[in-house]
Amino acid sequence: MENYTGRRRKKGRQVIWIAAASVAAAVLLVVACDSRLVLRTYTVETEKLSGPVRLVVLTDLHSCRYGEDQQDLLGLVAGLSPQPDAVLLAGDIVDDELPEENAWTTIAGLAEAYPCFYVTGNHEWRGGEAERICVAMEDYGVTVLRGETVDLAAASQTIRICGIDDPDAGAEEQLAQVGEQVEAETFSVLLAHRPERIEEYLRYPFDLIVSGHAHGGQWRIPGLLNGLFAPNQGLFPQYAGGQYSFENATLIVSRGLARESTRIPRIFNRPEVVVVDLAPE
C-alpha cells in the first residue's frame, strides 16, 4: 500500500514538473518570437553641436505590414516627444518580392511630416527597380542621396547628411565624393546600407554612420549573442545591431523592420524603430 501511494505521489510530481516545463517553454517561445515593434534610443555626444538634434532611423522595412495604413509604425514615430528633426531611411524599404503598397504608405506618411533622406539597399537593386524607386521617393518629397550631401537645418544649427547607394549599384566612387565634402566644423552623418564596410567608411571623417542590412543577426540570445548570422558578415556578425564606438566616429546599426518578408523567424530580435539623439557635450 505504501509503495503504491509513493509511486502515485512520485508520478504526480513528475506530471507537475512536465506541465511546468511545458508552460515555461511555451512562454519562452512566445517571448522569443515576439515581433512587435520596439523603440530603441541611442545618444551621441558631440562638441560640434550647441543644441540637441533628434534623428529617426528606419531600415529594412521590406514592404512589411504594421497595422492598418501602417499606423503601428507611423503612430510610434508621431508619438515621439520631442519630434524628430529628420528621418533617415537606410535602404531596403521596398522589397523585391512583397507588394510595395505598405512601403509607399509608410513613405507618404513620413514625408508629409518630416524631412526624409533615403539611400538604396541591396533588395531595391536585386529586383531591378532601384531607379524607379528612387524617382518615386523623390515624388513623395524624400531626398534621395546617391553620392551626394545635403545640409539639414535643425535647432538653429546645421548638420550634413551624406548618402551612398548600396554597393550593388556599382558606384564605388560615391563614398569618396561625399567624404571629400565633410567639413571639420560641421557634424556629419553618413547614410550607408551595409555596416560590414565600416573600415571603408572610417577612411573619411564622418561623425556618425547609420546602417541596416544585418537584420539583427536574425537570432539573438540577449546578453550572450548579439546575432547568429547576417548577410555579408556570416556567422556571429560583428555589426549585427547596436551602437559601436570608434576613435572619431560612431556606427549605429538598426536591426530593421523586416518581419513577414524573412523566411527564417526573428528570435529574441524584435523589429525596431531607432532614435538617435545628438547631444552637445
Secondary structure by P-SEA (a helix, b strand, c coil): caaaaaaaaaaaaaaaaaaaaaaaaaaaaaaaacccbbbbbbbbbcccccbbbbbbbbcccccccccccaaaaaaaaaaccccccbbbbccccccccccaaaaaaaaaaaaaccbbbbbbcaaaaaaccaaaaaaaaaaabbbbbccbbbbbbcccbbbbbbbbccccccccaaaaaaaaaccccbbbbbbccccccccccccccccbbbbcccccccccccccccccccccccccccccccccccccbbbbbbccccccccccccccccbbbbbbbbbcc
